[in-house]
């Protein structure tokens, strides 16, 4: 396992100053957010649902991932985020995507019924909903080593080949990383993001 619940004080301190400020600001903002029904201890703190928080993570994490140069058809081609299976986000992820840009790439979201659609639509990020749990191994096999960042939120998904897996610890959304699978697909996850994960597998050394 990686860093425990105190990741923001233990891991961020070793990151370069610029990345530390970016990561700290974002993760402090989200890590303290409770969803409806959980006592916040602060009446002025905005209450977010679990999947509003996860949607924000889903659209922010690609900022700390590098794709192969041929993954985008042009410098301003969109970053395509696919949602495979029963969509848990609703309109919130579309609204967030409209206000999000990855470097020079706008972000678009599409809903998918099959993993083949994700490949045909050139998805860069693929969120695999819990409705697809029974066929996760098949999905991972079909994707193979294509440069698609796979994301889920089902216990055990990281160990089964999903690259980023959201977990809930003390009513807070955090994430696990399967760095080896990302490396095999030609995706480079920043060291700072790896250090913030609550569990990760190590990438192979060259």
C-alpha positions, 0 to 999 in steps of 0.5 A: 500500500502507498501513503495513508490518509495523511497524504497531504502532509506527508507526500506533498512536502517532497514535491517541487514547489510549483507542483506542490502548490497546484496539487496542494490547492486542488487536493485540499479543496476536494479532500475536505469536501463531504457529500450530502448526509455527512456532517461537515462541521462548517455550515458555510462549507459547500456540500458536494455529492460523492460523484461531484467530487469524483467527477472533479477528480476525473477531469483534474487527474489528466493534468498530471498524465502525459500521453504519447504524442500520437494520441492527439491528432492535433495540438488543439484536438479534444481530450475525450473522456468516455463513461462506460456503463451506467453513468453515475455522474449525470450532468455535473461532469458535462458542466465541469468539462465545459470549463476544463482544458488540458493544456491546449486541449478542450475536454469532451465527454461521451457515454459508451455501451461497449469498450469497442466504442471507447477505442473507435472514439479515440478516448483518452480517459475511460471511466468504467462504471460499477455496472461493468464489474463482472466483465472488467477483465474482458474490458482490460484485455480489449484495451490492452496497451492502448494509451487509454487512462482507465479509471474506476471506483470499485474495490479491487479494480486497481489490482484487476488492471484499472490504472486509477481507482477511486476509494472512499476513506473517512468519507473522503474521496482518494485514489489508488494507482496501478502505475505498471498498467499505465506504463505498459500503455505508454502513459507517464503519471507524474511522480507527485500524483503517484506520491498522493495515491493511497495505494499504488504498484510501482512502474518498471525501471528502464 
